[in-house]
Amino acid sequence: MADATNKKYKIKYNEKSKQNLKYNYLNEREDFKELSAKGGRMGAKKKQEFRHAKDLLTDILSKDLTKEEVTKILGEDIPNRNTYNVMLTKMVQIANKGNVKAFESLRDTVGDKPIDKVQADVTNTITDKDRELLEILAKNIGK
């Protein structure tokens, strides 16, 4: 088995392993730069699409509804008739009827979501055998 060495990157690899590689970036720097640039452009495009979707949703939620639309959805009229307020008011109505998911969403929106606390007892977790092993490791590192 012949070992090959890439002197530029100081990497040793097996010839058979080299044949299994889909891309050999070690010898094709121009291709690597091109692919990196393409990935950067695609990432920027996705980020821009996400930002656009967020802006679009913000516009939709801030849209004012007519009195008739609000009355049809809620059964009553409210002073501030933007879509977001109508949705929240409808969730309150549904939560008042006993829907737990609507209640949880409202609670989380307000910021009263309970924090999951995990407590671990870490006292006496290191045994004498563990300490011996740590001492051996410390001696070997010190060499």
C-alpha positions in Angstrom: 0.0 0.0 0.0 1.6 3.2 -1.1 1.1 6.3 1.0 0.9 9.6 -0.8 1.6 13.0 0.8 0.2 16.4 -0.1 3.2 18.6 0.7 1.3 21.8 0.6 -1.1 20.8 3.3 1.1 18.2 5.0 -1.6 15.5 4.9 -0.9 11.8 4.4 -3.6 9.7 2.8 -4.0 6.3 1.3 -4.3 6.1 -2.5 -7.5 3.9 -2.2 -9.0 6.5 0.2 -8.1 9.2 -2.3 -10.2 7.4 -5.0 -13.2 7.4 -2.7 -13.3 11.1 -2.3 -16.0 12.9 -4.2 -14.2 16.2 -4.3 -10.5 16.6 -3.9 -10.2 20.2 -2.7 -6.6 19.8 -1.8 -5.5 20.1 -5.4 -8.3 22.2 -6.8 -8.2 25.5 -4.9 -10.0 27.5 -7.7 -12.9 25.0 -7.6 -13.0 25.4 -3.8 -13.2 29.2 -4.0 -16.0 29.0 -6.6 -18.0 26.6 -4.5 -17.5 28.6 -1.3 -18.7 31.8 -3.1 -21.7 30.0 -4.5 -22.6 28.7 -1.0 -22.2 32.2 0.4 -24.5 33.6 -2.3 -27.1 30.9 -1.6 -27.0 31.5 2.1 -27.5 35.2 1.6 -30.4 34.5 -0.7 -32.1 32.3 1.9 -31.5 34.9 4.6 -33.1 37.5 2.4 -36.1 35.3 1.7 -36.6 34.7 5.4 -36.4 38.4 6.1 -38.9 39.0 3.3 -41.3 36.4 4.8 -41.0 38.0 8.2 -41.7 41.5 6.8 -44.7 40.2 4.9 -46.1 38.5 7.9 -45.6 41.6 10.0 -47.5 43.6 7.3 -50.3 41.1 7.3 -50.6 41.1 11.1 -50.7 44.9 11.2 -53.4 45.2 8.5 -56.6 46.8 9.8 -59.8 44.9 9.4 -63.3 46.3 8.9 -65.9 46.4 11.6 -67.9 43.7 9.8 -64.9 41.3 9.5 -64.1 41.7 13.2 -67.7 41.2 14.2 -67.9 38.1 12.0 -64.7 36.6 13.6 -65.2 37.6 17.2 -69.0 38.1 17.5 -68.3 41.7 18.8 -66.3 44.8 17.9 -63.0 45.9 19.4 -61.4 49.3 19.3 -58.0 48.3 17.7 -59.0 46.2 14.7 -55.6 45.0 13.3 -55.2 41.4 12.5 -52.9 40.7 15.4 -55.2 42.1 18.0 -58.2 40.2 16.5 -56.2 36.9 16.6 -55.2 37.5 20.3 -58.8 38.3 21.2 -60.0 35.2 19.5 -57.4 33.1 21.4 -58.6 34.6 24.6 -62.2 33.6 23.8 -61.1 30.1 22.9 -59.0 29.8 26.1 -62.0 30.9 28.1 -63.9 28.0 26.7 -61.3 25.6 28.1 -58.8 25.1 25.3 -55.5 24.4 27.0 -53.3 25.0 24.0 -54.8 28.5 23.5 -54.2 29.3 27.1 -50.5 28.1 26.9 -49.9 30.2 23.8 -51.4 33.3 25.5 -49.3 32.6 28.7 -46.2 32.2 26.6 -46.9 35.4 24.6 -47.2 37.4 27.8 -44.0 35.9 29.1 -45.2 33.8 32.0 -43.9 30.5 30.6 -42.5 28.5 33.5 -38.9 27.6 33.3 -37.9 24.0 33.4 -35.3 23.7 36.1 -33.1 20.7 36.3 -31.2 20.0 39.4 -28.4 17.5 39.6 -26.7 16.3 42.8 -23.0 16.5 41.9 -21.7 15.8 45.4 -19.7 12.5 45.9 -19.8 11.7 42.2 -16.1 11.2 41.9 -15.0 7.9 43.4 -11.6 6.9 44.7 -11.0 4.9 41.5 -11.8 8.1 39.5 -9.3 10.1 41.6 -6.6 7.4 41.0 -7.3 7.6 37.3 -7.1 11.5 37.4 -3.7 11.3 39.2 -2.4 8.9 36.6 -3.5 11.2 33.8 -2.0 14.2 35.5 1.3 12.4 35.8 1.2 11.4 32.1 0.4 14.9 31.0 3.2 16.3 33.1 5.8 14.2 31.2 
